[in-house]
Amino acid sequence: MTEGSDYIDDANRELRETYEEPMSLAEYVDAAFENPTIASHASKYLLEAIESMGTRTVVEEGEEKERYRFFDDPHNDGEHAILGNTEVLNAFVDDLRSIAARRGKEEKIIWFAGPTATGKSELKRCLVNGLREYSKTPEGRRYTVEWNIATATDAPGLTYGDDAVATSEENWFASPVQSHPLLVFPPRVRERLLDRLNDTIDDHLDILVEGKLDPFSREAYDYLEEQYRRDGEEELFSAITDPAHLRVKNYVVDVGDGIGVLHSEDSGRPKQRLVGSWMQGMLQELDSRGRKNPQAFSYDGVLSQGNGLLTIVEDAAQHADLLQKLLNVPDEKAVKLDKGIQMDIDTQLVIISNPDLEAQLNQHADAGGADPLRALKRRLDRREFRYLTNLSLEAELIRRELTNETAVWQADVYDELDARIREPVGVRVRDGDAINERELAPHAIEAAALYSVVSRLDASDVPAGLDLVDKAVLFDRGYLLDGDERIEKDDFDFDDDATDGSGGIPVTYTRDIIAGLLNEIRDRHHSDYDVEQVIMPRDVLNVMAESIGDAPVFSAAERTEYENRLVPVKNYIFQQQEGDVLDAIMRDRRVDEETVAEYIEHVYAWATGEEVENERGERIEPDALKMKVFETEHLGRFTPDAYEANHEASPAVAEFRRNKVITALNRHAWENRNEEFEVGNIDPKEVPIIKTVLANNDWDDVHRVYEDFNPSQWENPPKNTETAEVKEQTIQNLQDLFGYSPASAELTSQHVMNQVSYKWD
């Protein structure tokens, strides 16, 4: 079999698993009792689709939150994932839960507002993608009805038609607005059916199917009823819903089929945009004796498309005139095709807008009770999307904007996210006739993301001693490290009314700046490395700051404010680069895990009065000398004279062990406890105090280890010197440890050494 045939087989399999053969009404009812989800009303189905994919834990604004995976767009590998705004999305789900249960919010229209580039359009795409894929699953099937009236005749001895007519697909017409199959039943029968169905489900939300068939389907139903009534048919409902006339079919949810989307460029009269329009040629053809036949209606308006599930008005400020026409739809759940023709609607209304809609709604605010838009504003349930204030999320978003990466970043520990934030990115660009790869050096994306986030943070509630960079780090990681101390987000009293994320540098600005840099050759050269192809963090920050003055999206006050916030970002990024270089220089001097674990074991035994096991399996007292050596040489916390006779701990050393090491160990053990937990399961390097102290190499350590090292010679170190040897190892270690290229390692280490050399002596 050829490779092409494999893909054809895959496509056949997917369609085979997606679509079912049409079924009778009775078969559908049986299926609903087996899987009640298929009968859910719009808001309940939307809620079930979101909940079906479960949740995951995230940290946003320094706090752990449960996030619905649905909004990560998992069925499409995260292509339209909504990054951040988890609280807003959770509030949306809570709204759906109240609406589905008819707990007072069903008259509301959910309104997503916020500045540009905050993820509102991604929400629309994510909803469409997620609902489409959910409707392909067995538990998420969506059904409607289709009719065949060609099988009924006016001839004496009316029959249901011959098989050829019944099976001819050209005679079957589906409900144009995805009418729910249970609407076929008379109201009282449907009510009893739903009572029985809801008794079988383990859910606090009942299935609600209200209203009547759509006018198109009602026309077919009434025609069949009249034919069989005239013929004296006793089992009238059975005749009308016989499989020769009525079938229940599943459909894949998509725009136009259960999802209606009104775009900003859509035009037409309000009625046309809402439900559709009359087709004059069809009216004449059907000739319904002076009345308008609903079968001559187009049903292409946004509510017609979204009936059965979801209706979205995108860029709602362009359709402000239409919003007032939607006022009664959530309440009455109906809309009119014409004066005498009403169509019942079951759809969840969502509108999306930039801040300009709010300005339109408030134009008569001073009129108080006479405000003509007051009723509309009361019906709108506003949910505000804001710019991201998490460094990791912004870094992920910038990478998405620059590359084809779509996978959502997920991590068990923050170190994994930290590695993603800082890592380099290669982007292929055309340079004349050639395709070259530009390197965004390590920390370049981080620098752009941090500057963007810092521009969005409210400075009014930053505690004394901290700056906006500290606030950004705290929001992303959930804690700060101050020496040996780990300071949690809960230790700070941030203002709940702070304007974090309501303004700032949008990701589109950052994307365009970096895209411009990718298409420029940097004016620098090196004899061995293609340093001109590398974009450094300071390149990104400098151009972002310099271009703010020319960008029309910023006010004069914003330009001044953002420029003033640049320096602490530059300082932080330099510290990250400096840390990389120090770790690369001191790589071979790092303490191995066995040594750290041994120290932890001996300190724990010392504190609890227990013994430890040596290599021969003997139980012995904790080794005072080993603890002293670790604390003086590896941790660098004490000098030898801080210990008493026989290497015993002085009061200061004992306090350090108890308050810094044992307390941290106990906290770590408690936070990671489970039924099979043992102290020996602790990874010592995951204990914050140990991790922090061991990671903090400094230039004094370098000076102590490499006595003849001279950073002022770094750019061109003399051969056969210790500086040349250290540089060669450092350039390689930067590549091995942190993903630098030789060129970016050279530029980064030069930049760090230039800053260090003047104060080295």
Secondary structure, 3 states (H helix, E strand, C coil): CCHHHHHHHHHHHHHHHHCCCCECHHHHHHHHHHCHHHHCCHHHHHHHHHHCCCEEEEEECCEEEEEEHHHHCHHHCCCCCCCCCHHHHHHHHHHHHHHHCCCCCCCCEEEEECCCCCCHHHHHHHHHHHHHHHCCCHHHCEEEEEECCCCCCCCCCCCCCCHHHHHCHHHCEECCCCCCHHHHCCHHHHHHHHHHHHHCCCCCCCCCCCCCCCHHHHHHHHHHHHHHHHCCCCCHHHHHCCCCCEEEEEECCEECEEEEEECCCCCCCHHHHHCCCECHHHHHHHCCCCCCCHHHECCCCHHHHHCCCEEEECCHHHHHHHHHHHCCHHHHCEEEEECCEEEECCCEEEEECCCHHHHHHCCCHHHHHHCCCHHHHHHEEEEECCCCCCHHHHHHHHHHHHCCCCCCCCCCCHHHHHHHHHCCEEEEEEECCEEEEEEECCCHHHHHHHHHHHHHCCHHHCCCCCCHHHHHHHHHHCEEEECCEEEEHHHCCCCCCCCCCCCCCCHHHHHHHHHHHHCCCCCCCCCCCCHHHEECHHHHHHHHHHHHCCCCCCCHHHHHHHHHCHHHHHHHHHHHHHHHHHHHHCHHHCCCHHHHHHHHHHHHHHHHCCCEECCCCCEECCCHHHHHHHHHHHCCCCCHHHECHHHCECHHHHHHHHHHHHHHHHHHHHHCCCCCCCHHHCCHHHCHHHHHHHHCCCHHHHHHHCCCCCHHHCCCCCCCCHHHHHHHHHHHHHHHHHCCCHHHHHHHHHHHHHHHHCCCC
